[in-house]
Amino acid sequence: MGVSNKNAQDNIQPKGNKKPLQVLHISKKDTQKIDNEQTNSQEEIKKEDITIKPQIIKNDSVKRIEENNENTKDFDISQQNSTQQDLKKPLNFSEQNTDVQLERTVDEFDFDESAFLEALNANEPIGATGETISGKVIAIESDGLYVDIGGKAPGYMPKKECGLGVITNFKEKFSIGLEMEVLVIKEQNADGMVTVSARALILRQSWEKVSSSAKNGELINVLINGFNRGGLTCDVDGLRGFIPRSQLEDGQDYQSFVGKTLKVAFLEVNPESRKLVLSEKKASLVSKLTSLELGQLIEGEVLAVKPYGFFIDLGGASGLLHQSSLTNGSIRSLREVFREGEMIKALISEIDLEKGRIGLNTALLENSAGELIIDKQKVMQEATERALKTKALFDKKEQDK
């Protein structure tokens, strides 16, 4: 028989070395006690933090600042208030009797206006485009030469700008020290050097010369050096001139004029477009015009009647009798005064050699306004005598020019 043991379970040992779990029983009273202990410990830590202060180490500079602050504590508070009031109050210079004088001392860096302008002129670039400058040749090279023009750098003249046409004896024509006038054709570069030209200056002077000659109605002789389909070519002071076939006295066999000399007048002169047109026919007209005088009485045939006046043939030249110079009276139609093919007498009132134009006048032959319309025959018969009376007017007009 087996014998039962109630404590058999208690005597059962677990396998291995593991110990059985132990359950800790904590009562509510014990929990409150633990919480109170933690709260007390935290309050003690806070008190220690408050009571413990870090030790401040003061160096010498901090001590000096504190000493200065102690010395300024004696400053009078009333003075502070008055100072603040003075700052708020606007300044009134009229109440101050003291004169403020500003003195300026001159140091070694000061200079007057004349010195300043002199410094500017010394650094001012010399040679603007289109300016004419006198210079001296200082160096000659195979492709050009250098001209001293008074600037910080010399002017350079390319060989092709040294004159008109092709220069064969370049180094013989120009020598060191040769003085010459040049025209600036290109402003200075980064090195301060400008490009100059003797050729451009010659051409400018040539245009000025022919413009003056054309204005004065001068005639010139030119050598024909070529031809094209439109006419003949020639040289005029280094300029290329052109004579249209229509402006030749005989334009049929115009190629035969090459190598010959013709007397021509200026028909058009335009330096900007480099256009120079000449005329042999105009030269013949101008030759006749030079023999005429203001106030001279002429006789001619009415070539054409225009709305603005009459064209009168003067024997190779034509004059214009404008309607404003026809009569002092009122007219309904020009044809009631003169007709084509009619011979008339008129006074020369204008001679324009440049344009090859002659202005005529018949109103000055009238003794009364509209007399030419009422009694044209009488005016024409007495024209010579009446012209003598008006000559003094033209002489005075010529003197006033």
Backbone torsions as a table, in degrees:
resi	resn	phi	psi	omega
1	MET	NA	138.9	176.3
2	GLY	-85.0	152.9	178.6
3	VAL	-110.9	123.7	-179.2
4	SER	-81.9	144.9	178.9
5	ASN	-127.7	117.5	-177.8
6	LYS	-66.0	-28.4	-178.3
7	ASN	-95.0	23.2	-178.5
8	ALA	-65.8	-40.7	179.8
9	GLN	-62.6	-37.3	-179.5
10	ASP	-70.2	-25.0	-177.8
11	ASN	-87.3	-3.9	179.9
12	ILE	-73.5	123.2	178.8
13	GLN	-95.6	136.7	178.5
14	PRO	-69.7	152.4	-179.7
15	LYS	-71.1	147.5	179.1
16	GLY	79.5	-165.0	-177.8
17	ASN	-98.3	2.4	-177.7
18	LYS	-64.8	139.9	178.0
19	LYS	-96.8	152.6	-179.5
20	PRO	-72.5	148.8	178.9
21	LEU	-65.5	138.1	177.2
22	GLN	-109.1	131.0	-178.7
23	VAL	-95.8	125.3	-179.6
24	LEU	-95.8	123.8	178.1
25	HIS	-101.0	117.7	179.6
26	ILE	-114.5	130.2	-179.1
27	SER	-87.6	163.5	-179.7
28	LYS	-63.2	-32.9	179.3
29	LYS	-66.7	-39.4	179.5
30	ASP	-69.0	-34.5	-179.9
31	THR	-64.6	-43.0	178.2
32	GLN	-63.2	-33.4	-179.8
33	LYS	-68.2	-39.4	179.7
34	ILE	-66.8	-43.0	179.0
35	ASP	-61.0	-40.6	-179.7
36	ASN	-66.4	-36.3	179.8
37	GLU	-67.5	-40.6	179.2
38	GLN	-65.4	-40.9	180.0
39	THR	-63.6	-41.8	-179.9
40	ASN	-65.4	-37.3	-179.7
41	SER	-68.0	-36.7	178.7
42	GLN	-67.5	-39.9	178.3
43	GLU	-65.9	-35.4	177.9
44	GLU	-66.8	-36.7	178.8
45	ILE	-65.9	-42.7	178.7
46	LYS	-60.8	-42.7	179.6
47	LYS	-63.2	-38.1	178.4
48	GLU	-66.4	-37.3	179.2
49	ASP	-64.3	-37.5	-177.2
50	ILE	-72.9	-40.6	-175.0
51	THR	-76.8	-28.2	-177.8
52	ILE	-86.7	116.3	177.6
53	LYS	-111.5	143.1	179.7
54	PRO	-70.2	147.6	-179.9
55	GLN	-84.3	121.4	-177.4
56	ILE	-88.3	125.9	178.6
57	ILE	-100.3	118.2	-176.9
58	LYS	-100.3	128.2	175.6
59	ASN	-91.5	-175.2	-175.3
60	ASP	-69.4	-35.9	-178.0
61	SER	-67.2	-38.9	178.9
62	VAL	-65.7	-38.7	179.1
63	LYS	-64.2	-39.3	-179.9
64	ARG	-66.2	-38.1	177.6
65	ILE	-63.3	-41.3	179.3
66	GLU	-66.2	-36.6	178.1
67	GLU	-64.6	-40.1	178.4
68	ASN	-64.8	-39.1	178.6
69	ASN	-64.0	-36.0	178.6
70	GLU	-67.2	-34.5	-179.4
71	ASN	-71.8	-29.1	-178.5
72	THR	-83.9	-5.1	179.1
73	LYS	-68.1	-19.0	-178.7
74	ASP	-81.9	-0.1	-179.5
75	PHE	-64.3	134.9	-175.6
76	ASP	-71.5	126.4	-178.7
77	ILE	-65.9	-32.9	178.4
78	SER	-63.1	-35.9	177.0
79	GLN	-67.0	-34.9	177.0
80	GLN	-62.8	-43.3	-179.3
81	ASN	-64.1	-41.8	179.8
82	SER	-66.2	-35.1	178.9
83	THR	-66.1	-40.6	178.2
84	GLN	-65.0	-37.8	178.5
85	GLN	-66.3	-37.5	178.8
86	ASP	-65.7	-34.7	179.6
87	LEU	-69.0	-36.0	-179.6
88	LYS	-73.9	-27.0	-176.9
89	LYS	-79.2	130.5	-179.2
90	PRO	-68.6	150.4	-179.4
91	LEU	-75.1	139.9	176.9
92	ASN	-125.0	102.4	-175.4
93	PHE	-71.7	-21.4	-179.1
94	SER	-67.4	-25.7	-179.3
95	GLU	-78.4	-13.8	-178.3
96	GLN	-90.8	131.2	-178.7
97	ASN	-94.8	-11.9	-177.4
98	THR	-78.1	136.7	178.0
99	ASP	-92.5	129.5	179.1
100	VAL	-96.9	122.5	-180.0
101	GLN	-114.7	126.7	178.6
102	LEU	-98.2	127.3	179.2
103	GLU	-113.7	137.1	179.3
104	ARG	-116.8	125.4	179.4
105	THR	-95.1	142.1	-179.9
106	VAL	-92.9	123.6	178.3
107	ASP	-107.5	-175.9	-174.3
108	GLU	-73.3	-12.4	-179.1
109	PHE	-91.4	-7.5	-179.1
110	ASP	-79.9	145.8	171.5
111	PHE	-150.2	154.0	-173.4
112	ASP	-80.5	178.8	-175.3
113	GLU	-65.6	-39.5	-179.6
114	SER	-62.1	-38.4	178.0
115	ALA	-67.4	-36.0	178.9
116	PHE	-65.5	-44.8	178.8
117	LEU	-65.5	-36.9	178.1
118	GLU	-63.9	-37.5	178.1
119	ALA	-67.6	-36.9	177.6
120	LEU	-66.4	-43.6	-179.5
121	ASN	-64.6	-32.9	-179.8
122	ALA	-66.5	-31.9	-178.6
123	ASN	-100.0	2.0	-179.1
124	GLU	-71.0	131.9	-179.8
125	PRO	-65.9	139.8	179.9
126	ILE	-103.1	130.4	174.8
127	GLY	102.5	80.6	172.2
128	ALA	-87.9	154.6	-178.3
129	THR	-59.6	128.6	-178.5
130	GLY	92.4	-1.1	-178.7
131	GLU	-87.6	139.9	177.0
132	THR	-96.4	128.1	-175.6
133	ILE	-132.2	141.6	173.6
134	SER	-91.0	136.6	-178.2
135	GLY	-146.2	-176.8	-178.7
136	LYS	-137.7	135.1	-179.4
137	VAL	-69.2	127.1	-178.5
138	ILE	-118.4	-16.7	179.1
139	ALA	-156.7	144.0	-179.7
140	ILE	-126.4	129.5	177.0
141	GLU	-125.5	174.7	-175.8
142	SER	-68.6	-28.6	-176.6
143	ASP	-105.1	4.1	179.4
144	GLY	164.4	-168.6	179.6
145	LEU	-143.4	163.7	-178.5
146	TYR	-112.4	135.3	-176.7
147	VAL	-121.3	127.8	176.5
148	ASP	-77.9	114.6	-177.8
149	ILE	-113.2	12.3	176.4
150	GLY	88.2	7.4	178.6
151	GLY	-95.6	-176.8	179.6
152	LYS	-72.6	-13.4	176.0
153	ALA	-140.0	149.3	-179.9
154	PRO	-72.5	162.9	175.0
155	GLY	-88.9	143.2	-179.1
156	TYR	-105.7	131.1	179.6
157	MET	-118.6	109.4	176.6
158	PRO	-61.0	157.1	-175.9
159	LYS	-60.5	-37.8	-178.0
160	LYS	-70.5	-14.8	-179.5
161	GLU	-99.6	7.4	-176.1
162	CYS	-83.1	-11.6	179.3
163	GLY	176.1	-179.3	179.2
164	LEU	-83.1	143.9	178.3
165	GLY	73.3	-165.9	-178.7
166	VAL	-91.7	127.3	179.4
167	ILE	-98.4	112.1	-178.2
168	THR	-86.1	-47.3	-179.0
169	ASN	-94.5	66.9	-172.0
170	PHE	-62.0	-53.3	-175.9
171	LYS	-72.9	-19.4	177.0
172	GLU	-81.7	-32.7	-178.4
173	LYS	-74.3	-35.3	-178.6
174	PHE	-112.4	139.5	-179.4
175	SER	-135.5	158.7	178.7
176	ILE	-63.3	131.4	-180.0
177	GLY	93.2	-3.0	179.9
178	LEU	-67.8	125.5	178.0
179	GLU	-89.1	137.5	-176.9
180	MET	-157.1	156.9	174.3
181	GLU	-98.0	137.6	-178.2
182	VAL	-132.8	162.3	178.7
183	LEU	-114.5	130.0	178.4
184	VAL	-75.4	120.3	-179.4
185	ILE	-109.0	-10.8	178.5
186	LYS	-151.8	128.3	-177.4
187	GLU	-69.2	168.3	-171.2
188	GLN	-62.0	149.2	177.2
189	ASN	-92.4	-163.9	-177.8
190	ALA	-64.1	-26.1	179.8
191	ASP	-88.2	2.3	180.0
192	GLY	82.3	12.5	-177.7
193	MET	-97.5	135.9	178.0
194	VAL	-108.1	158.8	176.4
195	THR	-101.8	126.7	-176.6
196	VAL	-118.5	164.6	-177.1
197	SER	-149.1	131.9	171.5
198	ALA	-85.9	-31.6	179.8
199	ARG	-63.6	-47.0	-179.1
200	ALA	-62.8	-35.2	178.9
201	LEU	-68.5	-39.6	177.9
202	ILE	-62.6	-43.6	-179.5
203	LEU	-66.2	-38.8	177.8
204	ARG	-62.8	-44.9	178.8
205	GLN	-63.9	-34.1	178.3
206	SER	-66.8	-42.3	178.2
207	TRP	-64.0	-40.1	177.8
208	GLU	-63.3	-37.7	-178.7
209	LYS	-68.7	-47.6	-178.3
210	VAL	-69.1	-31.2	177.3
211	SER	-64.4	-41.7	177.6
212	SER	-66.5	-40.0	179.5
213	SER	-65.0	-40.6	179.2
214	ALA	-65.7	-38.5	-179.7
215	LYS	-65.5	-35.3	-179.5
216	ASN	-86.8	-0.4	178.7
217	GLY	70.1	30.4	-178.6
218	GLU	-75.5	152.4	175.5
219	LEU	-107.7	144.5	-179.3
220	ILE	-131.9	157.1	174.7
221	ASN	-102.2	130.1	-178.6
222	VAL	-125.5	149.5	176.8
223	LEU	-97.3	121.1	-179.7
224	ILE	-73.9	121.3	-177.3
225	ASN	-114.8	2.2	178.9
226	GLY	-178.1	174.5	178.2
227	PHE	-149.9	161.0	172.3
228	ASN	-143.2	-169.7	-175.5
229	ARG	-64.6	-27.6	-176.0
230	GLY	-91.6	-21.7	-177.5
231	GLY	167.9	-148.9	-174.6
232	LEU	-113.1	154.9	177.0
233	THR	-119.1	152.8	-179.4
234	CYS	-154.2	173.5	179.7
235	ASP	-113.8	130.1	178.8
236	VAL	-127.5	97.9	179.9
237	ASP	53.2	43.2	179.6
238	GLY	86.6	-4.3	179.0
239	LEU	-100.2	148.3	179.1
240	ARG	-87.5	115.8	178.6
241	GLY	-102.2	154.5	-178.2
242	PHE	-132.1	133.7	177.6
243	ILE	-116.6	107.9	179.0
244	PRO	-64.3	152.5	179.2
245	ARG	-59.6	-34.1	-178.4
246	SER	-69.6	-15.9	-178.9
247	GLN	-100.0	11.9	175.1
248	LEU	-96.8	146.1	176.0
249	GLU	-62.7	-36.1	176.8
250	ASP	-137.2	102.1	-176.2
251	GLY	-99.8	13.4	-178.1
252	GLN	-71.9	-59.4	-179.4
253	ASP	-104.9	60.8	-172.2
254	TYR	-71.0	-23.0	179.6
255	GLN	-63.7	-23.0	-177.7
256	SER	-73.0	-10.0	179.9
257	PHE	-79.7	-9.6	-179.2
258	VAL	-62.5	129.1	-177.8
259	GLY	90.3	-4.1	179.8
260	LYS	-105.2	165.1	-179.5
261	THR	-106.1	132.6	178.9
262	LEU	-123.1	148.1	173.4
263	LYS	-93.9	122.3	-174.3
264	VAL	-132.3	163.6	173.9
265	ALA	-117.7	162.1	-179.3
266	PHE	-82.6	124.3	178.9
267	LEU	-98.4	-39.7	178.0
268	GLU	-150.7	129.8	177.6
269	VAL	-128.3	114.3	-178.4
270	ASN	-136.0	96.5	-179.0
271	PRO	-63.0	-32.6	-177.0
272	GLU	-65.6	-44.5	178.4
273	SER	-93.5	2.6	-179.1
274	ARG	54.0	44.2	-178.7
275	LYS	-109.3	120.3	-179.5
276	LEU	-130.2	104.9	-176.5
277	VAL	-111.7	132.9	-177.4
278	LEU	-118.6	163.9	-176.6
279	SER	-146.1	129.1	174.1
280	GLU	-79.0	-36.1	178.9
281	LYS	-63.8	-42.4	-180.0
282	LYS	-65.6	-32.3	177.9
283	ALA	-62.7	-39.0	177.3
284	SER	-65.8	-39.4	179.0
285	LEU	-66.3	-44.0	-179.1
286	VAL	-64.4	-36.5	177.8
287	SER	-59.1	-38.2	177.9
288	LYS	-73.7	-34.6	-179.1
289	LEU	-67.3	-33.9	-178.8
290	THR	-66.2	-19.5	178.3
291	SER	-86.9	-4.8	-179.7
292	LEU	-95.6	159.1	179.3
293	GLU	-133.8	153.9	175.3
294	LEU	-66.4	136.6	-179.2
295	GLY	86.1	-2.1	-179.7
296	GLN	-73.8	139.3	178.1
297	LEU	-89.6	126.0	180.0
298	ILE	-122.8	161.6	176.1
299	GLU	-126.9	133.9	-178.5
300	GLY	-155.5	174.5	-177.4
301	GLU	-101.4	139.8	177.1
302	VAL	-72.9	114.7	-179.3
303	LEU	-85.3	-42.5	-175.7
304	ALA	-153.1	150.3	175.8
305	VAL	-111.2	120.2	179.6
306	LYS	-113.8	164.8	179.7
307	PRO	-60.2	-23.2	-176.9
308	TYR	-104.1	-4.0	178.9
309	GLY	158.0	-161.4	-176.3
310	PHE	-119.9	145.0	170.5
311	PHE	-101.8	126.4	-175.2
312	ILE	-113.7	129.4	177.3
313	ASP	-80.0	124.0	-178.2
314	LEU	-111.5	26.7	179.5
315	GLY	81.2	63.1	-179.0
316	GLY	101.4	-18.2	176.1
317	ALA	-127.6	156.2	-179.3
318	SER	-121.5	141.5	176.8
319	GLY	-116.5	154.3	-179.2
320	LEU	-107.4	121.5	172.3
321	LEU	-100.2	95.1	-175.8
322	HIS	-73.2	151.3	-177.5
323	GLN	-62.1	-26.4	178.0
324	SER	-72.4	-18.5	179.7
325	SER	-108.6	11.1	-175.6
326	LEU	-80.8	-51.2	-177.8
327	THR	-157.1	156.5	176.0
328	ASN	-85.4	-6.5	177.6
329	GLY	-91.8	175.5	179.4
330	SER	-95.0	137.2	-179.3
331	ILE	-123.8	150.4	177.7
332	ARG	-89.7	-37.8	-178.5
333	SER	-147.3	141.9	178.8
334	LEU	-63.6	-31.2	-176.3
335	ARG	-71.0	-15.4	176.4
336	GLU	-79.0	-7.8	177.6
337	VAL	-100.1	-60.2	179.3
338	PHE	-130.0	156.7	176.9
339	ARG	-127.0	162.9	179.4
340	GLU	-61.9	138.4	-179.9
341	GLY	86.7	-6.7	-179.1
342	GLU	-80.5	139.8	176.9
343	MET	-89.6	130.9	-177.6
344	ILE	-135.2	166.6	173.8
345	LYS	-118.2	142.0	-178.3
346	ALA	-153.0	161.5	178.2
347	LEU	-95.7	142.9	175.1
348	ILE	-81.1	115.5	-177.7
349	SER	-106.1	-13.3	-178.6
350	GLU	-153.5	137.8	174.0
351	ILE	-131.7	111.2	179.5
352	ASP	-111.8	98.1	-177.9
353	LEU	-68.7	-32.8	-178.6
354	GLU	-64.4	-43.8	-179.4
355	LYS	-94.5	-6.3	-178.7
356	GLY	64.5	42.6	-173.2
357	ARG	-121.2	141.5	178.0
358	ILE	-122.2	127.7	177.6
359	GLY	-102.5	136.3	-177.5
360	LEU	-116.3	161.8	-177.9
361	ASN	-150.4	132.1	174.3
362	THR	-117.2	-12.8	-179.3
363	ALA	-66.0	-30.3	-179.7
364	LEU	-71.6	-13.1	178.5
365	LEU	-85.9	-7.2	-178.0
366	GLU	-83.7	139.5	172.5
367	ASN	-85.4	-22.8	177.3
368	SER	-144.5	159.7	-177.6
369	ALA	-64.6	128.3	177.6
370	GLY	81.8	9.6	-179.1
371	GLU	-63.9	-33.6	-179.4
372	LEU	-63.5	-30.6	179.9
373	ILE	-79.7	-38.2	-176.3
374	ILE	-76.4	-47.0	-175.6
375	ASP	-138.7	73.9	-177.7
376	LYS	-63.1	-39.3	-176.2
377	GLN	-62.9	-41.1	179.9
378	LYS	-64.5	-41.5	179.5
379	VAL	-61.9	-42.8	-178.6
380	MET	-69.5	-36.6	-179.8
381	GLN	-69.4	-37.0	-178.5
382	GLU	-95.5	12.8	-175.1
383	ALA	-59.8	-40.5	-177.7
384	THR	-63.6	-45.3	179.9
385	GLU	-66.8	-42.1	-178.7
386	ARG	-68.4	-29.8	179.7
387	ALA	-65.9	-32.5	179.5
388	LEU	-64.6	-32.3	-179.8
389	LYS	-70.6	-30.4	-176.9
390	THR	-89.7	-8.0	-176.4
391	LYS	-61.7	-34.6	179.8
392	ALA	-62.5	-33.2	178.3
393	LEU	-65.2	-40.9	-179.6
394	PHE	-73.3	-33.5	176.2
395	ASP	-64.9	-40.2	177.9
396	LYS	-67.4	-38.5	178.3
397	LYS	-63.8	-37.9	179.7
398	GLU	-70.2	-35.1	178.9
399	GLN	-70.9	-30.6	-179.1
400	ASP	-72.7	-15.2	-178.2
401	LYS	-71.8	NA	NA
